[in-house]
Amino acid sequence: MALKHALAVFLLLIASSAHLALAQPYPRIENLSKVDLNYMEQQRNNLRDIAATKLGRQFSGQRERDLALLQNMLDQRLVGSDQLSEMQAMGIIMGDLLAAEFDMDWVVYTDQAGRSRALRYRDGDFFLYPVTMISRRRTAGDMTPVSGIYDRAARLVEANMPARPFQ
């Protein structure tokens, strides 16, 4: 009898969980949590340390200069395709440049596939996922220059921006 009761409670919990999952529509867009903010800052700092100690250079927030620094780090194999964390840190740095240029904000985008840090254009439905833009390509053997990856992302943003009045 106790086993039947425990099984009934277990099935009820599963049904309740499934109902809660169905009640939360996807995608969900949220602000970055403190954990996200801390993680991303730690990633930036790790990459800053590599640039400073190995190249004697710093990230400046200037697009051309920072993209060239990221490329230099790849070319000198200071960050390799097997270093996923550092590759994703490069994506965060590149994302910061995109965010500054196009007035985008970092958010958490959650859908059925999972949770991602993304850039969102204002309150619209357009999102970019720069964290993995470099790492996905490099781990697949694609040697597209960082500036080319950035330019492609910039064209996507521009193509999805709402039309401005009187243009």
N, C-alpha and C positions, 0 to 999 in steps of 0.2 A: 504494500500500500504506500509506504514512504517513497519507494522508487517511482510509482506512478505520479505521486504528488510532485516530486522533484522534476520529473520529465515534463509535467504540465506547466510548472513554473518556468522551466527552461524554454519551452516552446512559446510561452507568452512573452518572455523577454526577447526572443528572436523576432517575434511578430511586432513588438513595440519598437525595436531597433529599426526594422525594415520600414515601419510607418514613419519614424522620425527622418530616416534617410530620404524617403519619398516626399516628405513635407518640406525639405530644404531644396528649393529649385537650384539648378545649375545654369550658368556659372554663378559663383558667388565672388564678389569683389569686395575686398577688405583693405583697410590700411595696413601697412607693415606693423607687425608686433614689435615689442621691445627686443625680443629674441632675434627677429629678422634684422632689425636695425643694427644690433650688436654684431651679429654674424657678418653682415655686409661690410661693416666698418672694419672688422677684423680681417676680412678678405682684402680690402683695400690696403690696409696697413701691411699685410704680408707682401703684397706686390710692391708697395712703396719701399719696403726694406730690401727686396731683391734689386730694384732699380738703383737704390742709393748705394748699396754695398758692392754690387757687381759692376755697375756702370757709372756710378758717381753722378747720377741724374735724378730728377724729381718730376713727378706729374704736376702739371701746371693748370689744368682745366682748359688749356688751349687745344682745340681739336687737332690741328695738323701736327703739332708738337707731341701730343700725347699718343696719337695713333702711330707716329713714327717710333716713339719709345716702346710701345707694345710690340711693334713689328721687329724692332731691334732685339728685344728680349727673346722673341721666337727665333730670329735668324741666328743669334748667338747660342741658341739652345739653353738659355737660362731657364726657360719653361718649355718642357717637352710635352708631347701629346699624351704621355702616360701620367702627367701631373694634373689630374682632373680639377682638383681644388684651385690650383694656380690658374689654370685655363679659365675656369669660371670666374675667378677674380678679375681676369682680363675682361671678361664679358661685363662685369659690374662697372669697371672703369669706362668701358666703351658706352655702356648704358647711361652712365652719368653724363657723358658728353652729349648723347642723343637727347636726354632729358633737358639739359640746359639749352640746347639749340632749338628744340621744338616745343618747349613749355609742356613737358610730359612729367608725370609723377610715378614713382615706384608704388606698386600695389601688390597684394596677394590675389592671384587668380586661381580659383579652385573649381574644377569640373570633375566629371566622372573619371578622368585619367589621373587626377591628383592635384597637388598644390604646387604653384610656381610663383616665383617673383617675376613681375612683368612691369613694363612701362605702359601707362595708359595716357592717351591724349585727352586731356581735360576730363569731362564726365561722359565721354563718348564710348562707343563700343569697339574701338580700335585699340589693340594691344600688340606690343612687341615683347619678345623674350630674349633680350640680349645676353643674359647670363650664359646661355648655352650656344650662342651664335659662333663663337670661335672654337670652342671645345668640340662641338659636333663635327665641324668640318675637319679639324686637325686629326681627330681620332679616326676619321674615315679616309685619311690620306689626302684630303683636299687642301691644297696649299694657297688658296685664295688669300691675297694680302689683306691685312687688317683694314686698310683704307677701302678696299673693295667691298668688304663685308659691311663696313660703316655706310658707304655710299649706297649700297643696295637697300639697307634698312632706311636710310634717309629718303630714298625715292618712294619706298612703301608708305612712310609717314606722309610725305607730300601728296601722294595719290589718294590718301584717305582723309585728308584734312577737309573740313567743310569749306565750300566756296565762300569767299569773302564778298560782301556786298560791293557793288560798283566796280567789279573787275572785269 
